[in-house]
Amino acid sequence: MDAEIEYDLTPNQWEALKALRAPAAEDRVPGLLVVESLVALQLAEMTGNGPVITPKGRHVLLRGSPRLWDVAA
């Protein structure tokens, strides 16, 4: 498996990452600590307008969680 997508994110982190896809996401992000953890993983970044998803974060979100792959199988 590609090491680039091997993230063991918490449900809150997945929800925050999904919320960052849409414009004006700062209103729907579950918490600053969650966003800071995504920033540390380079899946999100802080801008003058609030948190935004990075290209790496979008890639991880599109690929999904390996834990979710087991549920879908």
C-alpha positions as CSV (number, residue, x, y, z in Angstrom):
1,M,0.0,0.0,0.0
2,D,1.2,3.5,-0.7
3,A,2.7,5.0,2.5
4,E,1.3,8.4,1.4
5,I,-2.2,7.4,2.3
6,E,-1.7,5.4,5.4
7,Y,-3.3,7.7,7.9
8,D,-5.0,6.4,10.9
9,L,-7.3,9.4,11.4
10,T,-9.9,9.6,14.1
11,P,-13.6,9.9,13.2
12,N,-13.4,13.6,14.2
13,Q,-10.4,14.2,11.9
14,W,-12.2,12.5,9.0
15,E,-15.3,14.7,9.6
16,A,-13.1,17.8,9.8
17,L,-11.3,16.9,6.6
18,K,-14.6,16.3,4.8
19,A,-15.9,19.7,6.1
20,L,-12.9,21.5,4.7
21,R,-13.8,20.5,1.2
22,A,-16.6,23.1,1.0
23,P,-16.3,26.9,0.9
24,A,-16.7,28.7,4.2
25,A,-15.6,25.5,6.0
26,E,-14.5,27.2,9.1
27,D,-18.2,27.3,10.3
28,R,-18.5,23.5,10.1
29,V,-15.1,22.3,11.4
30,P,-15.5,20.4,14.7
31,G,-12.7,22.0,16.6
32,L,-9.4,23.8,16.5
33,L,-7.5,20.9,18.0
34,V,-8.7,18.6,15.3
35,V,-7.7,21.2,12.6
36,E,-4.3,21.6,14.2
37,S,-3.7,17.9,14.0
38,L,-4.6,17.9,10.3
39,V,-2.3,20.9,9.8
40,A,0.5,18.9,11.6
41,L,-0.1,16.0,9.1
42,Q,0.0,18.6,6.2
43,L,-3.6,17.6,5.3
44,A,-4.9,21.1,6.0
45,E,-3.4,24.6,6.3
46,M,-4.4,27.8,8.0
47,T,-5.1,30.9,5.9
48,G,-6.3,34.3,6.6
49,N,-9.9,33.0,6.0
50,G,-9.5,29.9,8.2
51,P,-8.5,26.3,7.6
52,V,-8.4,24.9,4.1
53,I,-7.7,21.4,2.8
54,T,-4.4,20.9,1.0
55,P,-3.9,18.8,-2.1
56,K,-2.4,16.1,0.0
57,G,-5.5,16.2,2.3
58,R,-7.8,16.0,-0.7
59,H,-5.9,13.0,-2.0
60,V,-6.1,11.2,1.4
61,L,-9.8,12.0,1.6
62,L,-10.5,10.7,-1.8
63,R,-8.6,7.5,-1.1
64,G,-10.4,7.0,2.3
65,S,-9.3,5.1,5.4
66,P,-7.9,1.6,5.2
67,R,-10.2,0.9,8.2
68,L,-13.2,1.9,6.1
69,W,-12.0,-0.4,3.3
70,D,-12.4,-3.4,5.6
71,V,-16.0,-2.3,6.5
72,A,-16.9,-1.9,2.8
73,A,-15.5,-5.3,1.8
